[in-house]
């Protein structure tokens, strides 16, 4: 009997590794490895989730109408051009499944989110990486990497794990320079932590080759529920809905997300506190001799002299009960990505890193 084998390329995909959440023998661990909101979810969102428990026997809506309307009202978007998914990861997967396949290429930046490569490979397409410029998306390099086989171009803005971003004029230049038949996807998982950036809304509304994605996992503190959404041209959203599972989001997910997006006061409070502690932590690390690029997200990419120093600092932080993220898989082995936690967590990190640097002086 012939062996049962997966499609070509599937076994070449490396398993995605999430941020570690515990340390053996420690009960006082502070997890700063997954860019989670240290203040949790909105109380209104938690209440809505609890109420949804009374309808566990009911199937959820297939069109997510109420959530799409809420997103549309808050962000000034047409609900009919919004699609909801199991995190923005699922929207990324839909895009690759619908628009890329064998012989096609999916382009992304050098330090881009690992799911771009994974979803491209799962669709049978060829993942292509474009160099960044000092950890910043380089539009010229991306355009030079495009060809007739390019079908999708993923740009996270702000980017994970670098925290850097490019301006709207550069994004427009990228969209206008893509070859015919190629789609620009703006991954906005960290948009809520920026100022004066619409996440690509204006670009989507003025072009027919741009889609943007967003998530409830970061600012809204709903990472444990996995809810995301995308916004794009009506015909593209129609295509994605044709491959979306009819019940991909539960009643509890939909209710919690709607309450979260409507609770603007809680979201604003979390964003303001993130900006305050992000600036404080970056300055504190710099004073300790650990530089970082200006971050526009809810984390800081701390740079060390080399891989050995970054690994040693990670071990030191673990001894102090602090879990951060090594990012060697993102081709940044000399860096550590540190989530901006609450004030107590940030001060613990700064104290531990300073002690580490002093121990090696």
C-alpha positions as CSV (number, residue, x, y, z in Angstrom):
1,X,0.0,0.0,0.0
2,X,1.3,3.4,-0.9
3,X,2.1,5.7,2.0
4,X,-0.4,8.5,2.8
5,X,1.6,11.7,2.2
6,X,0.7,15.4,2.5
7,X,1.0,17.8,-0.5
8,X,4.4,18.8,-1.6
9,X,6.0,21.5,0.6
10,X,3.8,21.0,3.7
11,X,6.5,19.1,5.6
12,X,9.0,21.9,4.8
13,X,7.0,24.3,7.0
14,X,8.6,24.9,10.4
15,X,6.1,24.8,13.2
16,X,5.2,28.2,14.6
17,X,6.4,28.6,18.2
18,X,4.4,31.0,20.4
19,X,5.9,32.9,23.3
20,X,6.7,30.9,26.4
21,X,4.4,31.5,29.3
22,X,5.9,29.7,32.3
23,X,9.2,28.8,34.0
24,X,9.8,25.6,36.0
25,X,9.6,26.2,39.7
26,X,8.5,29.8,39.4
27,X,5.1,31.2,40.5
28,X,6.0,34.9,40.1
29,X,6.6,34.9,36.4
30,X,5.9,38.0,34.3
31,X,5.2,37.0,30.7
32,X,6.4,39.6,28.2
33,X,6.9,37.3,25.2
34,X,3.6,37.6,23.3
35,X,2.8,41.3,23.1
36,X,-0.3,40.9,25.2
37,X,-2.2,43.8,26.9
38,X,-1.1,43.8,30.5
39,X,-4.5,45.3,31.5
40,X,-6.4,42.4,30.0
41,X,-9.7,42.8,28.2
42,X,-12.3,45.5,28.7
43,X,-14.7,44.8,31.6
44,X,-17.5,45.3,29.1
45,X,-16.0,42.6,26.9
46,X,-15.7,40.2,29.8
47,X,-19.3,40.8,30.7
48,X,-20.5,40.2,27.2
49,X,-18.5,37.0,27.0
50,X,-20.1,35.8,30.3
51,X,-23.6,36.5,29.0
52,X,-22.8,34.5,25.8
53,X,-22.5,31.4,28.0
54,X,-26.3,31.3,28.1
55,X,-26.4,30.6,24.3
56,X,-23.8,27.9,24.0
57,X,-26.4,25.7,22.4
58,X,-27.1,28.2,19.6
59,X,-25.1,28.3,16.4
60,X,-23.5,31.7,15.7
61,X,-24.5,33.9,12.8
62,X,-22.8,33.1,9.6
63,X,-22.3,36.6,8.4
64,X,-21.0,38.3,11.7
65,X,-23.3,41.2,10.9
66,X,-23.4,42.8,14.3
67,X,-19.7,42.8,14.8
68,X,-19.0,44.1,11.3
69,X,-21.5,46.9,11.9
70,X,-19.7,47.8,15.1
71,X,-16.3,47.8,13.5
72,X,-17.7,49.9,10.7
73,X,-19.2,52.5,13.0
74,X,-16.1,52.8,15.1
75,X,-13.7,53.1,12.2
76,X,-15.9,54.7,9.6
77,X,-15.9,51.7,7.3
78,X,-18.4,50.0,5.0
79,X,-19.5,46.8,7.0
80,X,-20.1,45.0,3.7
81,X,-16.4,45.3,2.9
82,X,-15.3,43.7,6.3
83,X,-14.6,40.0,6.9
84,X,-14.0,38.5,10.3
85,X,-11.8,35.6,11.1
86,X,-10.1,33.5,13.8
87,X,-7.5,36.2,14.4
88,X,-5.9,38.1,11.6
89,X,-3.9,34.9,11.0
90,X,-7.0,33.3,9.4
91,X,-7.5,36.3,7.1
92,X,-3.9,36.0,6.0
93,X,-4.5,32.3,5.3
94,X,-7.6,33.0,3.3
95,X,-5.7,35.5,1.1
96,X,-3.0,33.0,0.4
97,X,-5.5,30.2,-0.3
98,X,-7.6,32.4,-2.6
99,X,-4.9,34.3,-4.5
100,X,-1.7,32.2,-4.5
101,X,-0.8,28.7,-5.5
102,X,1.9,26.6,-7.3
103,X,4.0,28.8,-9.5
104,X,3.0,32.0,-7.7
105,X,5.1,34.1,-5.3
106,X,4.2,35.7,-2.0
107,X,6.5,38.5,-1.0
108,X,7.2,39.8,2.5
109,X,9.9,41.7,4.3
110,X,13.1,40.2,5.9
111,X,11.9,40.4,9.5
112,X,8.2,40.0,8.7
113,X,5.6,37.9,10.6
114,X,6.3,34.2,10.3
115,X,2.7,33.4,9.2
116,X,3.3,35.0,5.8
117,X,5.8,32.3,4.9
118,X,3.7,29.5,6.5
119,X,0.4,30.5,4.8
120,X,2.2,30.9,1.4
121,X,3.8,27.5,1.7
122,X,0.5,25.9,2.8
123,X,-1.1,27.2,-0.4
124,X,1.7,25.8,-2.6
125,X,3.1,29.2,-3.4
126,X,6.7,30.2,-3.2
127,X,7.5,32.6,-0.3
128,X,10.0,35.3,-1.2
129,X,11.8,37.6,1.3
130,X,12.9,41.1,0.6
131,X,15.6,42.8,2.6
132,X,14.8,45.5,5.0
133,X,16.9,48.7,5.6
134,X,18.2,48.8,9.2
135,X,15.1,46.9,10.3
136,X,12.7,49.1,8.4
137,X,10.5,48.1,5.4
138,X,12.3,49.1,2.2
139,X,9.8,49.9,-0.6
140,X,12.4,49.9,-3.3
141,X,13.7,46.5,-2.4
142,X,10.1,45.1,-2.3
143,X,9.3,46.6,-5.8
144,X,12.6,45.2,-7.2
145,X,11.6,41.7,-5.9
146,X,8.3,41.8,-7.7
147,X,7.7,40.0,-11.0
148,X,5.0,38.5,-13.1
149,X,4.6,35.7,-10.6
150,X,4.0,38.0,-7.6
151,X,0.5,37.6,-6.3
152,X,0.6,38.9,-2.7
153,X,2.8,41.4,-0.9
154,X,2.6,41.4,2.9
155,X,3.7,44.4,4.9
156,X,3.2,44.7,8.6
157,X,3.0,48.3,9.6
158,X,4.1,48.7,12.4
159,X,6.2,45.6,11.9
160,X,6.6,42.7,14.3
161,X,9.2,42.1,15.7
162,X,11.0,45.3,14.8
163,X,8.3,47.8,15.9
164,X,9.2,50.1,13.0
165,X,6.9,51.5,10.4
166,X,6.8,53.5,7.2
167,X,4.6,56.4,6.2
168,X,1.5,56.6,4.1
169,X,3.3,58.1,1.0
170,X,5.7,55.1,0.9
171,X,2.8,52.7,1.2
172,X,1.0,54.4,-1.6
173,X,4.2,54.2,-3.8
174,X,4.4,50.5,-3.1
175,X,0.7,49.9,-4.0
176,X,1.1,51.9,-7.2
177,X,4.3,50.1,-8.2
178,X,3.0,46.6,-7.9
179,X,2.6,44.5,-11.0
180,X,-0.8,43.9,-12.4
181,X,-2.7,41.2,-10.6
182,X,-0.7,41.6,-7.3
183,X,-2.4,42.5,-4.0
184,X,-0.8,44.5,-1.2
185,X,-1.8,43.3,2.2
186,X,-1.3,45.8,5.1
187,X,-1.1,43.8,8.4
188,X,-2.3,46.3,11.1
189,X,-2.1,44.1,14.2
190,X,-0.3,47.0,16.0
191,X,-2.1,50.0,14.4
192,X,-3.9,50.9,17.6
193,X,-0.6,51.7,19.3
194,X,0.4,54.3,16.7
195,X,-0.7,57.9,16.4
196,X,-2.1,59.6,13.3
197,X,-2.2,56.4,11.2
198,X,-5.4,54.9,9.9
199,X,-3.9,51.5,9.3
200,X,-4.3,51.8,5.5
201,X,-8.0,52.7,5.4
202,X,-7.5,55.6,3.0
203,X,-5.3,53.5,0.8
204,X,-7.8,50.6,0.6
205,X,-10.6,53.1,-0.3
206,X,-8.6,54.7,-3.1
207,X,-7.1,51.5,-4.7
208,X,-8.4,48.2,-5.9
209,X,-5.3,46.3,-5.0
210,X,-5.0,46.9,-1.2
211,X,-6.4,44.9,1.7
212,X,-5.8,45.6,5.4
213,X,-6.0,43.2,8.4
214,X,-6.5,44.0,12.1
215,X,-6.8,42.0,15.3
216,X,-8.5,42.0,18.7
217,X,-5.5,40.2,20.2
218,X,-3.3,43.1,21.1
219,X,-4.8,46.4,22.3
220,X,-8.2,44.8,23.0
221,X,-6.7,42.0,25.1
222,X,-8.6,39.2,23.5
223,X,-5.7,37.0,22.3
224,X,-7.2,34.0,24.1
225,X,-10.3,34.2,21.9
226,X,-8.6,34.6,18.5
227,X,-10.6,37.3,16.6
228,X,-9.5,39.4,13.7
229,X,-10.9,41.2,10.7
230,X,-10.0,42.4,7.3
231,X,-11.1,45.3,5.1
232,X,-10.8,45.5,1.3
233,X,-12.4,46.0,-2.1
234,X,-15.9,44.4,-2.1
235,X,-15.0,41.8,-4.8
236,X,-12.0,40.6,-2.8
237,X,-14.0,40.3,0.4
238,X,-16.6,38.3,-1.5
239,X,-13.9,35.9,-2.7
240,X,-12.6,35.4,0.9
241,X,-16.1,34.8,2.3
242,X,-16.5,31.9,-0.2
243,X,-13.7,29.9,1.5
244,X,-14.4,31.1,5.0
245,X,-16.1,28.5,7.2
246,X,-19.7,29.5,7.9
247,X,-19.3,29.2,11.7
248,X,-15.7,30.2,12.1
249,X,-16.4,32.5,15.0
250,X,-18.5,31.6,18.1
251,X,-21.2,33.6,19.7
252,X,-18.9,34.3,22.6
253,X,-16.1,35.5,20.3
254,X,-18.5,37.8,18.4
255,X,-20.1,39.2,21.6
256,X,-16.7,39.9,23.3
257,X,-15.3,41.5,20.2
258,X,-18.2,43.8,19.7
259,X,-18.2,45.0,23.3
260,X,-14.4,45.5,23.1
261,X,-14.4,47.6,19.9
262,X,-17.3,49.8,21.3
263,X,-15.5,50.4,24.6
264,X,-13.5,53.3,23.3
265,X,-12.6,54.7,26.8
266,X,-10.9,51.4,27.8
267,X,-9.0,51.2,24.5
268,X,-7.8,54.8,24.7
269,X,-6.6,54.2,28.3
270,X,-4.6,51.1,27.3
271,X,-3.0,52.9,24.3
272,X,-2.1,55.9,26.3
273,X,-0.5,53.8,29.0
274,X,1.4,51.8,26.4
275,X,2.9,54.9,24.9
276,X,4.0,56.2,28.3
277,X,5.7,53.0,29.4
278,X,7.1,52.3,26.0
279,X,9.0,55.6,26.0
280,X,10.1,55.0,29.6
281,X,11.3,51.5,29.0
282,X,13.2,52.4,25.8
283,X,15.0,55.2,27.6
284,X,15.8,53.0,30.6
285,X,17.3,50.3,28.4
286,X,19.3,52.8,26.4
287,X,20.7,54.2,29.6
288,X,21.8,50.7,30.5
289,X,23.6,50.4,27.2
290,X,20.9,48.5,25.3
291,X,19.6,50.4,22.2
292,X,16.4,50.0,20.3
293,X,14.7,51.5,17.3
294,X,11.8,53.8,17.9
295,X,8.9,51.4,18.5
296,X,5.4,52.2,17.2
297,X,3.9,49.0,18.8
298,X,3.5,47.5,22.2
299,X,6.9,46.0,22.4
300,X,10.6,47.0,22.2
301,X,13.2,45.2,20.1
302,X,16.3,45.4,22.4
303,X,19.6,45.1,20.5
304,X,22.7,43.5,22.0
305,X,26.3,43.3,20.9
306,X,25.9,39.8,19.5
307,X,23.9,36.5,19.8
308,X,25.8,35.4,22.8
309,X,25.0,38.5,24.8
310,X,21.3,38.4,23.9
311,X,21.1,34.7,24.9
312,X,22.9,35.4,28.2
313,X,20.5,38.4,28.9
314,X,17.5,36.2,28.2
315,X,18.8,33.6,30.7
316,X,19.4,36.4,33.2
317,X,15.9,37.7,32.8
318,X,14.4,34.2,33.2
319,X,16.3,33.9,36.5
320,X,14.5,37.1,37.5
321,X,11.2,35.6,36.5
322,X,10.8,37.6,33.3
323,X,10.0,35.9,30.1
324,X,10.8,37.8,26.9
325,X,11.1,36.6,23.3
326,X,14.2,35.5,21.5
327,X,13.8,36.4,17.8
328,X,16.4,34.3,16.1
329,X,13.7,32.8,13.9
330,X,13.1,36.3,12.6
331,X,16.8,36.6,11.7
332,X,17.5,38.8,14.7
333,X,19.5,36.5,17.0
334,X,21.2,39.4,18.7
335,X,17.9,40.9,19.8
336,X,15.2,40.3,22.4
337,X,11.6,41.4,21.9
338,X,10.2,42.7,25.1
339,X,6.5,43.4,25.5
340,X,5.6,46.7,27.2
341,X,3.9,45.6,30.4
342,X,2.5,47.6,33.2
343,X,4.7,50.0,35.1
344,X,5.8,47.3,37.6
345,X,6.8,44.9,34.9
346,X,8.7,47.6,32.9
347,X,10.6,48.6,36.0
348,X,11.5,45.0,36.8
349,X,12.8,44.5,33.2
350,X,14.9,47.7,33.4
351,X,16.4,46.8,36.7
352,X,17.2,43.3,35.6
353,X,18.8,44.4,32.3
354,X,20.8,47.0,34.1
355,X,22.1,44.4,36.5
356,X,23.0,42.1,33.7
357,X,25.0,44.8,31.9
358,X,26.8,45.7,35.1
359,X,27.7,42.1,35.7
360,X,29.5,41.9,32.4
361,X,31.3,45.3,32.7
